[in-house]
Amino acid sequence: MSFSAIINSFKGVDSFNTFSLPYKKLIIGFTIFNFLFERYVSFRQYKLLQKKDKKLPKVLEGKIDTKKFEESDAYGLAKSKFEMFSSTLGVVLSIATLLIQPFVWNYSVFYGDKILSFILRREYHMNLIASNIAFFILFTLISTLTSFPLSYYQHFVLEEKFGFNKMTKKLFFTDLIKTNLLVFVLASPIIYLLGWILKKCTDNFIFYIWLFVLFLQVTMFLLNDLVIQPMFNKFTPLDNQELKDKIDALAKECGFPLSKIFMVDGSKRSSHSNAYFTGLPFMKKKIVIFDTLIKDSSVDEVVAVLGHEIGHWKMNHITKMLIFSQIHFAVFFKLFESVYKNESLFSNLGFIIDRSSLKTTATLPGSNIAVINDYPFLIGLILFSQLIQPTDTLMSFCLNLFSRHNEYEADKYAADLGKGEKLKTALISLQVANLSTISVDSLFSMYHYSHPTLPERLEAIDKHIIASEKKEN
């Protein structure tokens, strides 16, 4: 009997949901549509960068020389070409992944049972949660292998060509191993808890899943700050006393609950610069400054950048984004709840569910084809995420719009502190140091950029400065 015939024989078994659609075709269709839309957006940017008659925006005239302008656009063009290739390969792999998911599931269950039976020295069949964890591990390993060549090329060819990559091959592979081990260690209990909630809390599904996601976000935030980041970078107390004193003075002026200031060795991986603060709402904050930012900027420019970051805190942007994410998760899981027990969804993709089976997982005699008596919730989550791709595209526009609004507000806050001019020079310095693309298509910016472009930010800051001067006079 063929694999497709075996699947068809189970399609009518104890279905919880008779609503049937050609889910495989829908997912592939949405994936291709999303890919074509993104290619159109990226092609607009690519054609803009190819133009020979591009001019430096007026607001940047005399502030960025022609050579840097050309270098930034050359870097942007190289990234655009890489993105076109990687996204094309990505959509092929995405469709291929969709088609091989049943086989990955079959092998993860089959060999998971075999390995555990060997270890326990008795016949053993994994329960549904363990089967989902086994699938996740195997699926992640496959994804890592397929994404490895592109990641390697990006670091050691593209970034290397423009002088940004500072990472050694040893560090690259060490990071890769650490990241995968962390993913396995952290994801396994998360998958277990998700499976337990789906099984035990069916009456108040949304409430408990909301609590779980909120708990997970807080936990991951703390783990990232206290455990994960120190595994990859070295954080040392800021030793520039002048900069430290000015940051302390700024924090007191703004009422910012500052606890510590650290410098992080970002230069061991890249010459790109950044600064940020960490700390949950209503708690003390820790400021982190990249060593590259300190090297490439003056003390007053770094302070101005941190004035912008403090503006995010003052305007409650982090809290607003947290609330927004909770609403988004609630809607997402409410829709997921109504879909993930649709047996036709799984059977259409090639998964075999036999609700009459007494064993949670089993394999058909003489094969490695897995049969389960319940719904593989992790796979259901993946499939549902692929089904709602069109809404994700719309959500991307909305999130970027909200984020750009926040950036303007944070810039205004820094300008109101009297840091406007220094913030402008800092943003220009960062633009030059990072070779950030200056020539940006409007639709490309709307879809991909969470920050306004440099000319847009400089013009907005100038308006705030002029408006403030008029008020004073």
C-alpha positions, 0 to 999 in steps of 0.5 A, a space after each residue: 500500500 502506498 503512503 498516500 493510500 495509507 493516509 486516505 484510509 485514515 481521513 474519515 476516522 473520528 474527525 473533530 472538525 468536518 470543515 475541510 479545505 485544500 490546506 496544502 494548496 492554500 499554504 503554498 499559495 499564500 507562501 508564493 503570494 507573500 514571496 512575490 509581494 516581497 520581491 516586488 517591494 525589494 525590486 523597487 529598492 534594488 532599481 533605486 540603488 542601481 540608478 546612477 543619478 541619485 542625489 544626496 538628500 538636501 538635509 545631508 548635504 555637507 554632512 556626508 561626503 559623496 564617497 560615503 554616500 556611494 559606499 552606503 548605496 553599494 553596501 545596500 545594493 550588495 545586501 539587496 542582491 543577497 536578500 533576493 537570492 536568500 529569499 528565493 532559496 527561502 521560499 523553495 525551502 519553505 515549500 519543501 519543508 511543508 512537504 517533508 514535515 510528515 516525514 520528519 514527524 515520522 522519523 522523529 517518532 520512529 527513532 525517538 521510540 527506538 532510542 528510548 526503548 534501547 535506553 530503557 531496555 523495554 518497549 517504549 512509546 513516547 507520549 504526544 508532548 515528547 513526540 512534539 519535542 522530538 519533532 522540534 529537535 530534528 526539525 531544528 537540526 534540519 533548519 540549521 543545516 539548510 540555513 548554515 551556508 547563507 549565514 556563513 556567506 553573509 558573515 565571511 563574504 558580504 560583511 567581510 567585503 565591506 569591513 564589518 565582520 570581526 568574527 573569527 570562524 572559530 567564534 562563528 561555529 562556537 556561536 552556532 553550537 551555543 545557540 542550538 544547545 540553548 534552543 534545545 534546552 529552553 524550547 523543550 520545557 516551553 513545548 511541554 508546558 504548551 502541550 500541557 495547557 492545551 490538554 488540561 485547560 480547554 475550558 479557559 484556553 485563552 486565559 491560561 495561554 495568555 498567562 503562559 505567554 506573559 510568564 514566558 516573555 518575562 522569563 525569557 527577558 530575564 534569562 536573556 539579560 542575566 544568562 544568555 547575553 553573557 554567554 556570548 558577550 563580555 559586559 564590563 562596567 563603563 570605565 569612561 568617567 566623563 561619559 559615566 558622569 554625564 549619563 548619571 546626570 541625564 538619568 537624574 534629570 529625566 527621573 530614569 531609574 538607572 542602576 548600572 552602566 555597562 560596555 559590551 564588546 560588540 566589536 569582536 563580532 561586528 563594527 556596527 554600533 548600538 546602545 540600549 537599556 534593559 529592565 522590566 517595566 517599573 524596575 531599575 534599568 541597566 544601560 548597555 553601550 557597544 564599545 564601537 559606539 564609544 569609539 566612533 562617537 563623542 561623549 555628548 553624542 553617546 549621551 544624546 543617543 541615550 537621551 533618545 533611548 530614555 525617551 522610549 522609557 518616558 513615553 512608555 513605548 516598551 509597555 505599550 508594545 508589551 500590551 500590544 503583543 499580549 492582544 496579538 497573542 490572545 487573538 492568534 491563539 483564539 484563532 488557533 484554538 478553532 483550527 488546530 483540532 481540524 483533522 482535515 488540516 493534518 490529513 491534507 498535509 500527510 499526517 495520520 491521526 487515529 483517534 481510536 488507537 489506544 497508543 498515543 504514538 505508534 508506527 504502522 507494521 513494517 514501516 516507519 510511518 507514525 500514527 497518533 491518537 491526538 493532534 500534534 499541536 506544535 505542527 498545528 501551530 506551524 501550519 496555522 502560522 503559515 495559513 495566516 501569512 496574509 495577515 502577517 504582511 498587514 501586521 508588519 506594516 502596522 507594527 512598523 508604522 507604530 514603531 516609527 511613530 515611537 522613534 519620532 517621539 523618542 527623538 523629540 524627547 531628546 531634542 526637548 532635553 537640548 540634545 537635538 543637535 548632538 543627536 543629529 550628529 550622532 545619527 549621521 555618525 552611526 549612518 556613516 559607520 554602519 554604511 546604512 542605506 541612504 537611498 530608500 524606496 518609500 514602500 520598501 521603507 514602510 514594509 521593512 523599516 522599523 525606524 524612519 530613514 535618516 533624512 526623515 529623522 533629521 528633518 523632524 528633529 530640525 522642526 522640533 528645534 525650530 519650534 522650541 526656539 520660537 516658544 522661548 522667544 
